[in-house]
Amino acid sequence: MEQIFSDVMVVGSGAAGLRAAISAREKNSEVRVISKGKPGKGTCTFRSGGVFAGTPAGTPTDNHLRRTLKAGRGINQRELVEILVEEGPMRIRELMEWGINAELYNGYLFSHGRPPVWGEEIVRCLLKKGESSGIKIFGGLSVTNLKVEQGVVGALVHSADSGKWFAIRANAVILATGGAGGLYLRHDNPQRILGEGYSLALDAGALLQDMEFVQFYPLCLAEPGHPPFLVPPRLVDSGTLLNSSGEEILEKYGIQERPAGERARDRLSQALFNEIYINGKEVRLDLRAISEKVWCADPFFASTLDILGKRYGALQRLGPRTAQEAKTKFF
């Protein structure tokens, strides 16, 4: 069996894996990045909304810290949140310096990907930076076994293209495999995100914690015959979320945070579960009252309207106008 040695091996080619690889390369390490699919493409970053939150230049980070702790219901690891809010603006400036096609607005970075893969531009930028730094990036490889012995990591790897097996030895390994969202029936993750990274880490002797926390947005189109499509969370506040009895969901469950789809995603998800799976009702989002000005004010809204227009030919530039067109069914 062929054996390959590297200083650092990174498993996963989303934003986390690529940025970690770049950092390791900056320390003059030889770095290899392994991706199960085409590098960058089958990742949560690629399928994300393409937005990073930060703090505007010259502004204290207190507000970002407070909002993040509140969204975490007070059980966040505060030291990690502090790192996030302090270093977030630096990482955003970094991407801009590396040539990402994006814009800054009120401390947020909005990448100019294409719907529905708005995060594509983030991946493109990081791949270009990584390759120019001398990082070796490989796709179509699956890590099936990971062992740590005497300070050296050994990995058994299978190539989907050639069908061959080979071993990689490294002084350090970084697992950035994207979680396990693909295990769920309804999700907005790539289908191949199946939690193998957890299994590899556990077998290698790592301690797994907080496995009950899974990040997701609660709203997704559920039209028969169509793939799931993530609906911009802020649309919840612009439209009206109703159950099949005409009750307003946010009012019924006392959800006052805004935007509810972002800052109360846990409570909103619980409300939707209760309505659909416990009460047996449908949940729909009525968008008839949204004006052209509101549609065009948010880049996600405009992209969503474009996708809905392609899916439902009757939709026009000003947005949905009939009850049947405007009420969007959710899981």
Protein Blocks (a to p, Z undefined) as FASTA:
>chain_A
ZZdddfbdcedjbfklmmmmmmmmmnopacddddfbdghklpcklmmnoiacdddehiaf
klmmmmmmmmnnopacfklmmmmmmmmmmmmmmmmmnopacddeehiacddbddfblklm
mmmmmmmmmmmnopacdehiacfbdcdeehiacdddddfklopacddddfbdcddehpam
lmpmbdcbdfklnolmmmmmmmnopacehklpccddfbdcddehiacddddfklmmmmcc
ddfkopafklmnopabdcfklmmmmmmmmmmmmmmmmnopacdddfklpcfklmmmpmkl
mmmmmmmmmmmmmbcfkopfbfklmmccdZZ
